Amino acid sequence: MRLFLLLLLATLLGAGSAPAQNLLADKNKAKTKTVLLGREPAKGKLKVVTKKPAAAKPATKKVEAVPVIVFKRTPCFGTCPHYEATIFSDGHVTYIGYRYVPLTGPHELKLPVATVNTILDEARRLNFATYEERYSQGSTDLPATILSIRQPNGQLKTVQAEEGTPPELEAFMKSVAAEIEKVSGGTTAADR
């Protein structure tokens, strides 16, 4: 119908009729019809575009940098707090509480940037990259504390501690847990 009206309009204007061209305008296969009026394409071009309604664009995702600290506490056969926290350099924390914590499910939290920097400075002071990947003596009912720190070379160094952990590393992991638990509401478990 539209094509007929355009051709009628072109005839009435005295330009004569010209063939219509169907072009694919985009990946949605919307149709673009171009009708040439007259012999000089630069002057007498009339372009009518018919498109399908554009789909709603998805909400733009927040582009996040890579995490600088990832901290996890695993479950045990008792009431050990079970959660994980992914910390970014701006203090943004993606937290998931599983069991025996006041905050369960996924949450977005915030740590002061100074706290994040203090944790990273302490990791450098302890030379965190030199610790073994796992400290375990074979017990099966102990929870693990897993700490990953982004190193200056961009690699993520991960240490899993169950038992037999060097005292300075154990104290460091407890201090990281304490900072996370300040913003997540602590733990509900009596045995940590």
N, C-alpha and C positions, 0 to 999 in steps of 0.2 A: 504494500500500500504506500509506504513512504517513498519507495523508488518511483512509483507511478506519479506521486505528487511532485517529486523533484524533477522528473522528466517533463511534466506538464508546465512547471514553473520555468524550466529552461526553454521550452518551446515558446511560451508566452513572452519571454524576454528577448526572443529573436536570436538566440545564440545557436539554435539547432540542438539536435540531440546527440549525445555522446555515450559511448558504452560505460557502464558502471563496473567498477572493479571491487571485488571482495578481498580484503586482506585480513590476515590474522594479526590483531594488534598486540596481543600479549599471551602469556602462557595460559591464561584463563579462556583462551580462544574466543574472546569477544570480537565481534565483527566490526570492521571499519569499512565504510563504503565511501569511495571517492568518485565524485562525478565531475568530469572536466567540462567546463563551459567555454566555448570559443576555441580558437586555435592556438592561443598563446597560453601555455600552462602557467607561466609566472603571474599573469594578470588575473585570469578568470577562473581560478581554482576554488571550488566550493567543497568543503570537507565536512561530512556529517558522520559523527562517531556514535555508535550505539554500543554500549558496554553492559555486561552483566553487573549487578550491584557488587561492589567490592566487599570481600569478606572482611569481617572485623579483624583488625590487626591484633595479634596477641600482645598482652601487656609487656612492655619492655622489661627485660630482666635486668636486675642490678648486676653490673659487671663487677665481679669481686676479684681481688688479687688472690694469689695463692695463700693458703694458710701458713702461718709462721709457727704455730704450736697446735698439736693435736694431743688431747689427753683423754684416756679411757680407763675406766675401772670396770673390771669384769665381775660376773656373779660368782658366788660360792655356794656351798651347801647350806649356808646359814642366811643371815640377813645383811649381807654385805651390800653397800650401795653400788648400784650398777648404772653407769651413765657414760656419756662421751661428750666432749666439748672440742669444737674446732675454733681456734682463735686466729683472728687476722690482725695485721699490724695497726689498724685503726681502732682496735679494741672491740670490734664486732665479734660476737660469739654465737656460733650455731650450736645449740645444746639439745641433746636428746636424753631424757631421763627414762630409765627402764623400770627399775624396782628399788625399793627402799630409799627413795629420795622424795622430798616434798614436791618437786616439780617433775611431773612425768609427761612424756610426749615431747614433741619438738617445740623449741622456743628460741627466740632471738634475744640475746642478752648483750650487755655492754660492760666491758672492763675498762678502767681508765688506761689510756695509752701509756702513762708512766708505769703502770703495773706490768703491762706487756713488755715494755722495754727493760724493766728490772728483771723479769724472768729470763729474757734473752741475754742480758748482761751476765746473769748468774750462770747460765748455761755455758757462755764463753769462758767465764772464770774457771768453771769446773772442767773445761775442755770436754764437753759432753760427747763430742764425736769419737772420743777414744774409749768410751765404755763399751762393754760387750753388748751384743744384741739381746741376750736373754740371761737372766739370773733365776735359776731354778734348781731345786735339789730333789725333784721327783715327787713331791706331794701332789695329790690330785684334788684336794678339796680347798685349796687356797685361791683367793682371788688374785688376779694379776693387775698391776698398774702398768699401763702402756703409755709412754711419753715419746712423742716425735717432735723434733725441733728442726726447723729449716736452717741449714748451714749457709755460711757466706757464699759457697759455690752453687747454691740453689737446691742441693740435694736434701732430702728429708731423712734425718738420722733417727731411727726408732730403737728404743730400749724397752724391753718387757721385763718387769721385776715381779717375782713371786716370793722368793726367799733367798737368803744369801747375798743380798744386795749390799754393796759398799755403803757404809753409814752416811757419807756425804751425799751420795746419790739418793738414798732413801729420804734424807732430810729435805733435799731439793724437791723431790716428787711430792712430799707431804705439803710443802709450801705452795706448790702449783695447785694441788687439790684444794688447799685452804682458800686461795684466791678465787677459784672457780665456785666453790661452795658459798662464798660470801655473796655472790650475785645470783646464785641458783636457789638459795634458801637453806643451804646446809645439807645434812643427811638425816635420815630418820633412824638409821641403824646405830645401835649401841656399840657394836664391834666394827671397827674400821680396819 
